[in-house]
Structure formats: structure tokens, C-alpha cells
């Protein structure tokens, strides 16, 4: 059982290992991070995230924190938000940031890509109406480009602005004068980000934990 020995009385972690793709060792590491973040409490509150230095200067800090309390990210087909989460929910949300294994099939990689993009879409679809605005799409593109060390911040912003204008011109150019632009749906979102490599770049850094190391 390995690292599960540090988690006595938690046989459900075997199921979580299958559900999240984390090894028992990784679950043990993440459990220690959870206890550190929650100050040894059984649940995490939003306030527990506020003291994380690496999140303090992140431009989407609020969206990242809210993602941990969004039922849509628990892989249970839920809706709405919760006030606190246990380790199981924390682990499931963290699995969205886990890079794909090198031994995965193409079908598995496509599934993970769709899962990550759904997670990213949900972060910006705060009202859960199934759409995001053009401005929110611009933020998504800028965030994805910011993962690239080869691009300066201003360059990433310029590309994001251009991407937003391109979508606007295409989407609104086919609309009737009295039609109302309802925003970008998830399926449209998938097509728009078809050229972005997101599987290994969407990660988080906090509490000395780098999710890029959670790939086995």
C-alpha cells in the first residue's frame, strides 16, 4: 500500500487513485500538502488559500481558488459551489492539473485534453450558463500563452487581443442585425483552442508543490 500507510482508515483512496491517476505515493504527498494548507483541519476553506505567496500575485487567483469549490470540477455532475472541501475533493481538482502520462494512448490524451479545457472553461463560466464572453476568451488565450517562456507578457497580450477580435469578427459577421451575441459555448471553445498545447502546460505551483512533477 506504500504511502497509504500514512493515511490509516482511508481505503477509499484506492478508488481515488484509479479516479485521479495519482499513485499512492503522490496521494501521500498531496495529503501532506492538504494538511499543511488546512492547518491540520479536515476541510479547506477559501481563506486557507489567501496566504499562499505564489497565488497572491497570480492575475487569475480568484478563479483558481473558486475552481476548488466548484461542484462541476468534482467529477460528480454537480452544480453550484460549496463553502468547504475535504481531501477527496481537493485531490480530484488537483488531478485536472496533472500532466498526461508518457504511456497514454492518443485516445486517452484527447480525453485528458478535453477534461482540462472543460476545467478551464468552467473557471471563466462563473454563472454556469454554458457560455463565456469574448473578453473571458481573451483572458484564456493570454493565460495559455503566458505558460510559454519564449513569449514576452506584452506579446502574449497582443496575440490574445488579436484572437479575441478574430472570433468577434467571425461570430458577429454571420449574425442578423437584430440578433444578440450569446457568447462562446464549450464546443466552440474546443474548436478555437484546437492549436494550443495545453496537456502539459496547465499546472499550479504552491506550497512548494509543482504539479509538473506529478507525471508517472
DAMO-V561379 format. One record per pair of residues at least 12 apart in sequence whose ideal C-beta (glycine too) atoms are under 10 Angstrom apart, sorted by the first residue. I is the first residue (numbers start at 1). J is the second residue. D is the distance in whole Angstrom. If there is no record, write none. Layout:
i=<I;I>
j=<J;J>
d=<D;D>
//
This chain:
i=<1;1;1;2;2;2;2;2;3;3;3;3;3;3;3;3;3;3;3;4;4;4;4;4;4;5;5;6;6;6;6;6;6;7;7;7;7;7;7;10;10;10;10;12;13;13;13;13;13;13;14;15;16;16;16;16;16;17;19;19;19;19;19;20;20;20;20;20;20;20;20;20;20;21;21;21;21;21;21;21;21;21;21;22;22;22;22;22;22;22;23;23;25;26;26;26;26;26;26;26;26;26;27;27;27;29;29;29;30;30;30;30;30;30;30;30;31;31;31;32;32;33;33;33;33;33;33;33;34;34;34;34;34;34;34;34;34;35;36;36;36;36;37;37;37;37;37;37;37;38;38;38;38;38;39;41;41;42;42;42;43;43;43;43;43;43;43;43;44;44;44;44;44;44;44;44;45;45;45;45;46;46;46;46;46;46;46;46;46;47;48;48;48;48;49;49;49;49;49;49;49;49;50;52;52;52;52;52;52;53;53;54;54;54;54;54;54;54;55;55;55;55;56;58;58;58;58;59;59;59;59;60;60;60;60;60;60;60;62;62;63;63;63;63;63;63;63;63;64;64;64;64;64;66;66;66;66;67;67;67;67;67;67;67;67;67;68;68;68;68;68;68;68;68;69;69;69;69;69;69;69;70;70;70;70;70;70;70;70;70;70;71;71;71;71;72;72;72;72;72;72;72;73;73;73;73;73;73;73;73;73;73;74;74;74;74;75;75;75;75;75;75;76;76;79;80;81;81;93;93;94;94;94;94;95;95;95;95;95;96;96;96;96;96;96;96;96;96;96;96;96;97;97;97;97;97;97;97;97;97;97;98;98;98;98;98;98;98;98;98;98;98;99;99;99;99;99;99;99;99;99;99;99;99;99;100;100;100;100;100;100;101;101;102;102;103;104;109;110;112;112;113;113;113;113;113;113;113;113;114;114;115;116;116;116;116;116;117;117;117;117;117;117;117;117;117;117;117;118;118;118;119;120;120;120;120;120;120;120;120;121;121;121;121;121;121;121;121;121;122;123;123;123;123;124;124;124;124;124;124;124;125;125;125;125;125;129;129;130;130;130;130;130;130;131;131;131;131;131;131;131;131;132;132;132;132;132;132;133;133;133;133;133;134;134;134;134;134;134;134;134;134;134;135;136;136;136;136;137;137;137;137;137;137;137;137;137;137;137;138;138;138;138;138;138;138;138;138;138;139;139;140;140;140;140;140;140;140;140;141;141;141;141;141;141;141;141;141;141;141;141;142;142;142;142;142;142;142;142;143;143;143;143;144;144;144;144;144;144;144;144;144;145;145;145;145;145;145;145;146;146;147;147;147;147;147;147;147;148;148;163;163;166;167;167;167;168;170;171;171;171;200;200;203>
j=<13;14;24;23;24;25;27;28;22;23;24;25;26;27;28;29;30;31;32;17;24;25;27;28;31;24;28;24;27;28;29;31;32;24;27;28;31;32;87;27;31;87;88;88;27;28;31;87;88;91;27;88;87;88;91;92;95;91;75;88;91;92;95;75;88;91;92;93;94;95;96;98;214;95;98;100;101;104;108;112;214;215;216;91;92;94;95;98;214;216;214;216;216;91;94;95;98;211;213;214;215;216;87;91;94;209;213;214;87;90;91;94;95;209;211;214;87;90;91;207;209;87;90;94;206;207;208;209;48;85;86;87;88;90;91;94;207;87;48;207;208;209;49;51;52;90;206;207;209;84;85;86;87;90;51;84;86;84;86;87;82;83;84;85;86;87;89;90;68;69;84;85;86;87;89;90;69;83;84;85;62;65;66;68;69;81;83;84;85;65;65;68;84;85;61;62;64;65;66;68;69;206;65;64;65;204;205;206;207;206;207;204;205;206;207;208;209;210;204;205;206;207;206;143;204;205;206;139;142;143;146;123;124;139;140;142;143;146;123;126;120;122;123;124;126;136;139;143;93;97;123;204;206;81;122;123;126;81;93;96;97;119;120;122;123;204;81;82;85;89;90;92;93;94;81;82;83;84;85;89;93;82;85;89;93;119;122;123;125;126;128;85;89;122;128;118;119;121;122;123;125;128;89;92;93;95;96;115;118;119;122;123;88;89;92;93;89;92;93;95;96;115;89;92;128;128;126;128;119;204;204;209;211;214;112;115;119;211;214;112;115;116;118;119;120;122;123;202;203;204;211;116;119;202;203;204;205;210;211;212;214;112;116;199;200;202;203;211;212;214;215;216;112;116;199;200;201;202;203;211;212;213;214;215;216;112;113;116;199;200;215;215;216;215;216;216;199;199;199;198;199;190;193;194;196;197;198;199;202;186;190;199;198;199;200;201;202;140;144;186;189;190;192;193;196;198;199;202;186;189;190;202;132;140;143;144;189;193;198;202;136;137;140;184;185;186;189;190;193;186;136;139;140;143;136;137;139;140;143;184;189;183;184;185;186;189;182;183;182;183;184;185;186;187;181;182;183;184;185;186;188;189;183;184;185;186;188;189;164;181;182;183;184;163;164;165;167;168;171;172;181;183;184;164;164;183;184;189;160;163;164;167;168;183;184;188;189;192;193;157;159;160;161;162;163;164;165;167;168;160;164;160;163;164;184;189;192;193;196;156;157;159;160;161;162;163;164;167;192;193;196;156;157;158;159;160;161;163;164;156;160;201;202;156;159;160;193;196;197;198;201;202;157;158;159;160;163;196;201;160;201;196;197;198;200;201;202;203;197;201;192;193;192;184;188;192;181;192;183;184;188;212;215;215>
d=<9;8;6;8;4;6;9;7;10;8;5;5;8;6;3;7;10;8;9;9;5;9;7;7;9;9;8;10;9;5;10;7;8;9;7;7;6;10;9;9;9;8;9;7;6;9;8;9;8;8;10;10;9;6;6;8;9;9;7;9;9;7;8;9;10;6;6;10;8;4;9;7;10;6;6;9;7;9;10;9;9;9;9;7;10;8;7;7;7;9;9;6;9;9;9;10;9;10;9;6;10;7;9;7;10;8;9;8;8;7;6;6;9;8;10;8;6;9;8;9;9;10;9;9;8;5;8;5;10;9;9;5;10;5;8;9;9;8;10;6;9;9;7;9;8;8;8;6;10;9;9;9;9;9;10;9;10;9;6;8;10;9;4;6;6;9;9;9;7;9;6;5;8;8;8;6;9;7;5;9;9;6;8;8;7;10;8;9;10;10;9;10;9;10;8;10;8;5;10;7;10;8;8;10;9;10;10;5;7;8;9;8;5;5;8;9;9;10;8;9;6;10;10;10;9;9;9;8;9;8;9;7;9;7;9;10;6;10;10;9;9;9;4;7;8;10;9;9;10;10;7;7;9;7;9;7;7;10;6;8;10;7;9;7;5;10;10;9;6;7;7;10;5;9;5;5;7;8;6;8;9;8;10;10;8;9;6;8;10;9;9;10;9;10;10;8;9;10;5;10;9;7;8;7;5;10;7;10;9;6;6;9;8;5;5;7;10;6;9;8;9;9;9;9;6;8;10;10;8;10;8;9;7;8;10;9;10;9;9;9;7;6;9;4;9;10;10;8;10;9;9;8;9;6;5;5;10;10;4;9;8;8;9;10;10;9;8;6;9;5;7;10;9;10;7;5;8;8;7;7;6;9;7;4;10;5;8;9;5;7;7;6;7;7;9;9;9;6;9;9;6;9;9;10;9;9;6;5;10;9;7;10;6;7;10;9;5;9;10;8;7;6;10;6;9;7;10;9;7;9;9;8;10;6;8;8;8;9;8;7;9;10;8;9;9;5;5;9;9;9;9;10;8;9;4;8;7;6;9;9;9;9;9;10;8;9;9;8;9;8;10;6;7;10;10;6;3;6;6;8;9;9;6;5;9;9;10;7;10;9;10;5;8;10;5;9;6;5;8;9;8;8;7;7;9;8;8;10;9;7;6;6;9;9;5;9;7;7;9;9;10;5;6;9;7;4;9;9;10;7;9;8;9;10;9;8;9;8;9;8;9;7;4;9;9;5;7;9;8;8;8;5;6;10;8;4;9;9;9;9;9;10;9;9;10;9;7;5;9;6;7;8;8;10;6;6;9;8;10;9;10;10;9;8;9;4;8;8;9;8;8;10;9;7;9;6;8;10;9;8;8;7;8;10>
//
